[in-house]
Amino acid sequence: MPVFNGQIPFLWLKYRSPRDRFTRRNSGARAATVEEVLRQDELERILRFCDRLCFNYGELDLMRDIDGKIYIMDANNTPGVLPSGFSPQERRTALDLYTKAFRELMI
């Protein structure tokens, strides 16, 4: 999930088989809106985490467990790595999402 100046413009949903869960091989991936994935209280907690770390530009890796709890696994200061398995058109769309979010940060 990219984080730009306290905003989360979209999320990447990555799917992996149990066999590949510790690899970088995705069986599928897609962009999603924050509202599709996170409840309001979850979003507030994530943004509070970012604020406490002064993390205003980067990307978070999250996982949701079988009970529905979210865990922040990693905080990266280099957003923009696209999920594996995208077609050239999907890569273009993904880069457009990053570009739009970054431009809005700069305005």
N, C-alpha and C positions, 0 to 999 in steps of 0.2 A: 504494500500500500504506500504510494507516494505521499509525502507530507510537504506542503509548500506553505510556509508562513502561517501555520495553524489551520490550514485547510487540507482536506483530503478530497482531491478531485474525482478519484475513481479507485477501484481496487482490482487487483488481478486475482482471479480464482483459478487455482491450479489443481489439477486432479492427477493422482498417481495410484497405481495399483499397490497393494500391500507389498508385493515383491520389490517394487521400485521406490518405496517411500523414503529411502535414505540416499537416493541417487538424484540426478538432475533431469531424469527422463519423465516428462509429463505425458499422461495419456490424453490430456486435454487442458485447455486454458481459455479463459475469456475475460474481458473487462466487465465489471459490474459497478453499479452505483453504490454509494455508501448505504443508502436506504434499503437496498436489496439485502444487505448482508449484516448490518449492525443495528442493534437497538440504540435508542438515544442515550441510555445510561452507559452503554459500552463505548460509544463514540466520545462521550464526555470524559470517561476514564482514560481513553487512549490520548485524547488531546491534553489532558492534565499531565499524563506521563511525559509527553513531548515538551510541554511547557516547563516542567521541573528539570528536564535535562537541557533546556535551551536548544531543543532540537527543532529548528524551524525550516530545515531543508534536508530532505533525505527520503529514505524508504524503510518501512517497518516490515518485518516478516512475522506474520501471525499464524497461529494454528487454533482451530476450535476442536476441543475434545469431544468424545462421544456423549458427554453430559451437557454439552453446549457452552462450556466455559472457554473463554479466549485467553490465549497466552501470547505475549510478545516474545518471540524467540531471538530476534536480532534487530538492531538499529544500524542502518547503513547510511553513511553520508554521501553516497553516490547513487542517486536514483536513476532509473532508466534502463536497467537490464531487462530485456524482453524475455518472457517465458519461452521455453523451447517448444518446437513443434508448430510454430506459426507458418502459414503460407506467406508468400511475398505480399499479398494484399492485406492479410491480417497484420503483418509487421508494419506496413504503411499506416494502417488505421491506428495501431498502437502508438507509433511515433507521433501521429497527429494529436492524440490525446495528451501525450507528454508536452508537446509544443504548446497546445492551447493552455494547459494548466500553468506552464512556466511563464507564458506571456501575461496571463492574468496576474501572476505574482509580481511581475515587473511594472505593471501599470499602477 
